[in-house]
Amino acid sequence: MEKNKIYNVPASFVSNAFIDEKKYQALYKHSIDNSDEFWAEQAKEFITWFSPWKSVQSGSFDKLDMRWFLEGKLNACYNCVDRHLEKRKNQIAIIWQGDNPDESLTLTYAALHEKICRFANVLKNLGVKKGDRVCIYLPMIPEIAIAMLAVARIGAIHSVVFSAFSSDSLKARILDADCKLLITADHGVRGGKNNPLKDHADKALEKCPNVKHVIVVKRTGAPITWNKERDVWYHEALQNANMECPAEKLDSDDPLFILYTSGSTGSPKGILHTTGGYLVYAAITHKYVFNYSEGDIYWCTADIGWITGHSYLIYGPLLNGATTLMFEGVPQYPNFSRFWEIIDKYNVNIFYTAPTAIRALHKEGDQWVKQTSRKSLKLLGTVGEPINPDAWEWYHRVVGDDRCPIVDTWWQTETGGILISPLPYATPLKPGSVGWPFFGISPEVVDEQGQAVEDGKTGKLIIKKPWPGLMKTIYGDQERFKETYFKEVPGCYLTGDGADRDTDGYFWITGRNDDIIKVSGHRIGSGELEAVLNSHPAVAESAAIGIPDDIRGNIIYAFVTTKSGIQPTELLKKELIQKVRDEIGPHAIVGNIQWAKDLPKTRSGKIMRRLLRKIASDELTDLGDTSTLADPGVVGDLISERKKIK
Ligand code: 7RM
């Protein structure tokens, strides 16, 4: 498909639009030229403040002391729930669809409010106070939303850990944030399979002495081990709790949550988001990017364990008073029509998912889609990795019946919300491009020296000016915050992605420039993978990279050097693959392991990953500059070993 094919917006839909192209251009210019004025207007429109801010923003990317809506007082839970009660107490806030098609429930805003207040009192009674960290290790059940909002209500800080993570990953995250309480479930259910969450939690907590209480949601009722001194059933505690619980008045700059995400090196980083800026940004982007209109049924398929679930399943939609759908299961269970059946069952209007899901369903053929109606759909979205034009075209033509605009939204855990995306109706669409910057966002593509490149040339994607959704810091590590994002191009936020901008101003993301690997949209760091591999007694050294895959976007390919005297065997390969799965989680799938006598290192000792990527993907015609290798001889060995495993 040609790169610059343009899809214009169907005329019948233009009348629904909030803004057209002209308005976008004018408002974008205003948001950059009069940033304070623009954000003041938005903060007033989207958030209810207990007391107003004194100034809109302060600080800079040079000093890294950015603050938003200074001295403003607000509460996230109040904004997501309480303030809607007057107008929409009987409106459904959350539709929950279980893994089993016959299991579902709905929560109105009033019901959600009651449960949150009770649960907030449970937390208080267990000693949770403002500023305390609470770890949430729950599957996709309504209690995860109740838990997050209850934590926010009392001014504590939630740290949600994706329920597919292993006990080791959970432990590391609990320890890093020094959480004092954990909320989990007996089991999780996904794709017809059970995940023994309480077992994982028990194991993790053996090494977490500061967690004094564990609240357990009964999801399946399957037997679990119970620690009488520590464990509390969610349903029992809730029943006995009072339902009066005023929302804590927090400062705009008070932390709202920590969410761990993989970096290119070292252990996962605790991305810390604060209250005022994050909420304003989540709300405005949810409204404009999805053209969210009163009454729309909105469905984001992301797991709440990732940032997309935080910003666009919980905070964004609830701030806008939407009905948000939460799905416990997977797209392939019980069959490949599952997504489309759910869309028909609830008349979903806005649907937001990941390229990997689209590609996996595309592969199964059109009949699974065509046997459903999908006539309620108005808008489609995608996020997490580049979408190839073929998948885009299928999503548009088959899923959206050529009728629905697609918003390909580019953003990161760190950015809090969507930074670059088409605005439906305002932006003619180019498949594979993430479109134009959102209001207030100033992206640039720069070269190695940090200079802007010409349109059409690929370079590093940076953002020049602060915006309200940006993370505050890496929890407990301001130095790492500075090093990772602000050192390479001083005064700018370094995204870590490569991109180019065409002459129409459209951005095209080429993928990560660093050692972060996106597998099925899940973010995994090569450093974490290598730490697991290297901890095996047979392993001397390893290097993990991502190589392109038709369905998953990327798969993990690891080069492993065994300790001297140890025979590399197929059995050892299997053991290492299993070890990564056990210690990180089942989403960390190592697709292939290649034995390496030595790894290609520069004279300064850095592994030349660029070379490994080429070898693993059989791109041997141009290996680039290898003159800085300490031992150029390793290249030949690696290539001949690669030939053996094909
Ligand atoms: C939201 C999320 C962030 C990384 C980012 C990119 C990649 C995300 C797109 C994309 C191309 C997109 N947060 N990415 N969205 N690449 N097109 N629309 O995914 O922190 O988990 O990952 O994901 O590389 O830097 S994340």
Residues whose N, C-alpha, C, O or C-beta is under 5 A from the ligand:
A	BS01	7RM	T382 V383 G384 E385 P386 D408 T409 W410 W411 Q412 T413 T495 D497 I509 G511 R512 G521 R523
